[in-house]
Amino acid sequence: MAVFVWFISLMALAAIAHLSGSRGKQGLKQQLADGACSVVLRSAQLAFAVHRSFQAWVQNSLTQAGLDMQELLQGDDTEAILAKRQQLSDLLASLPQRPEHLAVILPEHEVRENEAIGGLLVSEVDDVEVLCAWGLLAKIRRLSIYARDDSLGRAFDSIAGRLRNSKMVARAFNGRTPDICLDSSGRVEHICANSGSTRPDIHISLWTRDHGYPSLVRLSRELSREVQSKALAPAAITEALVADRLQDPRGSKHPELVLLLDDLPCVSEFPPWPLQNSELVQADSGARSLGDAVFRALVCFAKIEMRFGK
């Protein structure tokens, strides 16, 4: 807010200074035009400076903190690790904006050995554990993880068991046991649920292609039958109606950020939600681990001007 007020004040002062400096030889319209040009140039300089300052702040914060993403959640709880973990938590909290719902697209099981992504991913179970920990650390309430094949669904029991006993997840939640809701293809498991809790600390959904285009096909058939039976007028089929019928029955909002960890930046058969309201970010090629890739995506998201409501 202070930056915004300073920005407006600077523009006003620039315009006044320019207009007051004229000798009256030019017409009022020419003075106003010159003043506007001066303000635009100064605004562009300020915007560039703010952008460079944000980039420098993120880079300096990481460098000065000496943060090792892998070490912070997997290392023993020494005083040094606890201090750095708190430093990272404070850094995430200071970001201008964070998504409430993060979606992550993982590659199919058979292409996980690809060299371009092999350094970031380990196995479906390990990857979900890391993503859950980072979701808790960044205070993201909804995490959806998508793989085109059914590799996540087949590993459902193993994933639930890992999350139930994960030290990494507990470390990300300040040493406490979080309340996790895990669901996939109709299966729902509440992990360490507190009896008095009305909302889990994080809700994790495991998606496959069965949550994607088949949903569109099924909805198309339903709408066709309703039109034929005259229960629905063709004019009533709008984008809003389709989006509402495809909405998650639990009422969760669409993901604001979609992180692509597949080698090819493709959302083929991704659940057909209105992705025009989602920011798609490809995993940074310089990321050293899955946690590092998530952190870089969150920093990238923090710089994006959201388009919701426009």
matplotlib code that plots the C-alpha trace (Angstrom):
import matplotlib.pyplot as plt

x = [0.0, 2.8, 4.5, 1.2, 0.7, 4.3, 3.8, 0.7, 2.4, 5.4, 3.2, 1.3, 4.5, 6.0, 3.0, 2.9, 6.6, 6.5, 3.5, 4.8, 8.1, 6.5, 6.8, 3.3, 4.5, 2.8, -0.9, -2.6, -3.2, 0.4, 1.5, -0.9, 0.4, 4.0, 3.2, 1.4, 4.4, 6.8, 4.6, 4.4, 8.2, 8.7, 6.1, 7.8, 11.2, 9.5, 7.8, 11.1, 12.9, 10.2, 10.4, 14.2, 14.0, 11.6, 13.9, 16.9, 15.0, 14.1, 17.6, 19.3, 16.9, 17.7, 21.5, 21.8, 19.7, 21.7, 18.5, 18.8, 15.2, 16.0, 17.8, 15.1, 12.4, 14.5, 17.3, 17.3, 15.7, 18.9, 18.8, 20.3, 17.8, 14.9, 16.1, 16.4, 13.0, 11.5, 13.3, 11.8, 8.4, 8.7, 9.9, 6.9, 4.6, 6.0, 5.1, 2.5, 0.1, -0.1, -2.6, -5.3, -5.5, -2.3, -2.5, 0.6, 0.9, 3.2, 4.5, 3.2, 5.0, 6.7, 8.3, 9.6, 13.1, 13.4, 16.7, 15.0, 12.8, 14.6, 16.5, 13.3, 11.1, 11.6, 8.4, 4.7, 4.7, 7.8, 6.5, 3.1, 4.8, 7.1, 4.2, 2.1, 4.9, 5.4, 1.7, 1.6, 4.7, 3.2, -0.3, -2.0, -5.3, -6.0, -3.5, -4.5, -1.9, -2.6, -1.0, -2.5, -2.3, -3.6, -0.2, -1.4, -4.6, -2.8, -0.5, -3.3, -2.8, 0.9, 0.5, -1.9, 0.4, 3.4, 1.5, 0.2, 3.8, 5.7, 8.3, 8.7, 5.1, 5.2, 8.3, 6.5, 3.7, 5.9, 6.4, 2.6, 0.5, -1.7, -5.2, -5.1, -8.0, -6.8, -9.2, -9.0, -11.7, -14.4, -12.0, -11.6, -9.2, -9.0, -5.4, -4.9, -8.2, -9.1, -12.6, -13.3, -11.9, -14.4, -11.8, -8.6, -5.3, -4.8, -7.0, -5.2, -6.9, -5.2, -6.4, -6.1, -7.4, -10.8, -11.3, -10.6, -12.2, -14.4, -16.2, -16.9, -18.2, -20.4, -21.7, -22.4, -24.5, -26.4, -27.2, -28.2, -30.7, -32.1, -32.6, -34.3, -36.7, -37.3, -36.1, -33.5, -33.7, -30.7, -30.4, -29.9, -26.6, -24.0, -20.4, -21.5, -23.8, -21.1, -18.6, -21.1, -21.9, -18.2, -17.5, -16.0, -19.0, -17.1, -17.3, -13.5, -12.4, -10.4, -6.6, -5.0, -1.7, -0.9, 2.7, 3.8, 6.4, 6.0, 8.8, 6.3, 4.3, 1.0, -2.3, -3.8, -6.7, -6.2, -9.6, -11.5, -11.8, -11.7, -7.9, -8.2, -8.4, -5.3, -1.7, 0.4, 4.0, 6.6, 9.0, 12.2, 15.1, 17.4, 15.4, 17.5, 14.7, 10.9, 10.6, 12.8, 10.6, 7.5, 9.2, 10.3, 6.7, 5.3, 7.7, 6.8, 3.1, 3.6, 4.7, 1.7, -1.2, -4.3, -7.0, -9.9, -13.0, -11.6]
y = [0.0, 2.4, 1.7, 2.5, 5.8, 6.7, 5.8, 8.0, 10.9, 10.7, 10.9, 13.9, 15.7, 15.0, 16.4, 19.5, 20.1, 19.8, 22.1, 24.7, 24.8, 26.0, 29.7, 30.0, 30.0, 26.7, 26.0, 24.2, 21.1, 20.9, 21.3, 18.6, 16.2, 16.8, 16.3, 13.0, 11.8, 12.6, 10.8, 7.7, 7.6, 8.0, 5.3, 2.8, 3.5, 2.9, -0.3, -1.7, -0.8, -2.5, -5.6, -5.7, -5.1, -8.1, -10.4, -9.2, -9.7, -13.3, -14.1, -12.4, -14.0, -17.5, -16.8, -15.1, -17.8, -20.6, -22.6, -26.2, -27.2, -30.9, -30.5, -28.4, -31.1, -34.3, -33.3, -33.9, -31.1, -29.4, -25.8, -24.7, -26.6, -25.3, -21.7, -22.1, -23.8, -20.8, -18.5, -20.3, -20.2, -16.4, -16.0, -17.8, -15.8, -12.6, -13.4, -10.9, -13.8, -17.5, -20.0, -21.5, -24.4, -25.8, -28.4, -30.4, -32.4, -35.4, -37.5, -41.0, -43.8, -45.0, -41.7, -40.9, -42.0, -39.0, -37.2, -33.8, -34.6, -37.5, -35.3, -33.9, -36.9, -40.2, -42.2, -41.5, -42.1, -40.0, -37.2, -36.9, -36.8, -33.9, -32.0, -32.5, -31.1, -28.1, -27.5, -27.4, -25.2, -22.7, -22.9, -24.2, -25.7, -27.7, -29.8, -31.7, -34.0, -35.3, -38.1, -39.2, -42.9, -44.5, -44.7, -42.4, -44.4, -47.7, -46.3, -44.9, -47.2, -46.7, -42.9, -42.9, -45.0, -42.8, -39.6, -41.1, -41.7, -39.1, -37.1, -34.7, -33.8, -33.3, -31.1, -28.9, -28.5, -27.2, -30.7, -31.4, -34.0, -32.3, -33.3, -34.6, -35.6, -37.8, -38.8, -40.5, -42.0, -42.2, -43.3, -40.9, -41.4, -39.1, -39.2, -38.2, -36.5, -34.6, -35.2, -31.5, -30.4, -29.2, -28.6, -30.5, -28.7, -29.8, -31.7, -33.8, -35.1, -37.7, -37.4, -39.5, -39.1, -40.5, -37.0, -35.3, -35.7, -38.7, -36.1, -33.9, -36.9, -37.9, -34.4, -34.0, -37.2, -36.0, -32.6, -34.3, -36.5, -33.5, -31.5, -34.5, -34.9, -31.2, -30.9, -28.4, -25.8, -25.6, -21.9, -22.7, -24.5, -21.8, -21.8, -21.1, -24.1, -26.4, -25.1, -25.6, -29.2, -29.9, -28.3, -30.5, -31.8, -30.8, -27.2, -26.6, -23.7, -24.1, -24.2, -20.7, -22.3, -25.4, -26.6, -28.7, -31.3, -33.3, -33.0, -31.7, -28.6, -30.2, -30.4, -33.1, -34.8, -32.6, -32.2, -29.8, -26.8, -23.3, -23.0, -19.4, -18.6, -20.7, -19.8, -22.5, -22.6, -25.0, -26.4, -24.3, -26.1, -24.9, -26.5, -29.0, -30.9, -31.2, -28.9, -26.3, -26.5, -25.8, -22.9, -21.3, -21.7, -20.0, -17.1, -16.9, -16.9, -14.1, -11.8, -12.5, -10.1, -12.2, -12.0, -13.1, -11.0, -9.2]
z = [0.0, 0.9, -2.5, -4.3, -2.5, -3.2, -6.9, -7.2, -5.4, -7.7, -10.8, -9.4, -8.5, -11.9, -13.7, -11.5, -11.8, -15.6, -15.9, -13.5, -15.4, -18.6, -19.5, -20.8, -24.4, -25.1, -25.1, -22.2, -24.3, -25.3, -21.7, -20.5, -23.3, -22.4, -18.7, -19.5, -21.5, -18.7, -16.2, -18.4, -18.7, -15.0, -14.3, -16.7, -14.9, -11.5, -12.7, -14.0, -10.8, -8.7, -10.8, -10.5, -6.8, -6.3, -8.3, -6.3, -3.0, -3.7, -4.9, -2.0, 0.5, -0.7, -0.9, 2.5, 4.2, 2.6, 2.2, 1.1, 0.3, 0.6, 3.9, 5.6, 5.7, 5.7, 8.0, 11.8, 13.9, 15.0, 16.1, 12.9, 10.8, 12.9, 12.5, 8.7, 8.5, 10.3, 8.0, 5.0, 6.5, 7.1, 3.5, 2.1, 4.4, 3.0, -0.6, -1.9, -2.8, -2.6, -4.1, -2.0, -4.4, -6.1, -8.8, -9.8, -13.1, -12.8, -15.7, -16.3, -14.5, -17.7, -18.5, -15.1, -16.1, -18.5, -17.8, -17.8, -14.8, -13.3, -10.8, -9.3, -9.0, -7.1, -6.9, -6.7, -2.9, -2.3, -4.5, -2.9, 0.6, -0.5, -2.1, 1.0, 3.2, 1.0, 0.8, 4.6, 4.8, 2.4, 4.1, 0.9, 1.9, -1.3, -3.2, -6.4, -8.0, -11.5, -13.5, -16.8, -15.9, -12.7, -11.0, -8.2, -7.7, -7.6, -4.9, -2.8, 0.2, 0.2, 0.0, 2.8, 4.9, 4.2, 5.1, 8.3, 9.5, 7.7, 9.8, 6.8, 6.9, 10.7, 10.4, 7.9, 10.3, 13.2, 14.6, 15.0, 13.3, 10.6, 9.7, 6.1, 3.9, 1.0, -1.9, -5.2, -7.5, -4.8, -2.0, 0.9, 3.8, 6.8, 8.2, 11.8, 11.8, 14.9, 16.2, 16.7, 13.4, 10.8, 8.0, 7.3, 7.4, 3.8, 1.3, -1.2, -4.4, -6.6, -10.2, -13.3, -16.9, -15.6, -14.0, -17.3, -20.8, -19.8, -17.5, -20.5, -22.5, -19.6, -19.2, -22.9, -22.9, -19.8, -21.4, -24.7, -22.9, -20.9, -24.1, -25.9, -23.0, -23.0, -19.4, -20.6, -23.3, -25.7, -25.0, -21.3, -22.0, -21.2, -20.2, -16.7, -16.6, -17.9, -15.4, -12.6, -13.6, -13.8, -10.4, -7.7, -5.7, -2.5, -3.7, -3.9, -6.0, -9.2, -8.8, -9.1, -9.9, -12.0, -11.8, -14.8, -13.8, -17.0, -19.6, -22.1, -21.1, -21.9, -20.0, -22.1, -20.4, -17.3, -15.5, -17.7, -15.4, -16.7, -17.0, -18.2, -14.4, -13.6, -14.0, -15.6, -14.6, -16.0, -13.4, -13.4, -15.1, -12.4, -9.6, -7.6, -6.0, -6.1, -3.1, -4.8, -7.9, -5.8, -4.1, -7.4, -8.8, -5.7, -6.1, -9.8, -8.9, -6.4, -9.2, -11.5, -11.7, -11.2, -13.8, -11.7, -12.2, -15.2]

ax = plt.figure().add_subplot(projection="3d")
ax.plot(x, y, z, "-o")
ax.set_aspect("equal")
plt.show()
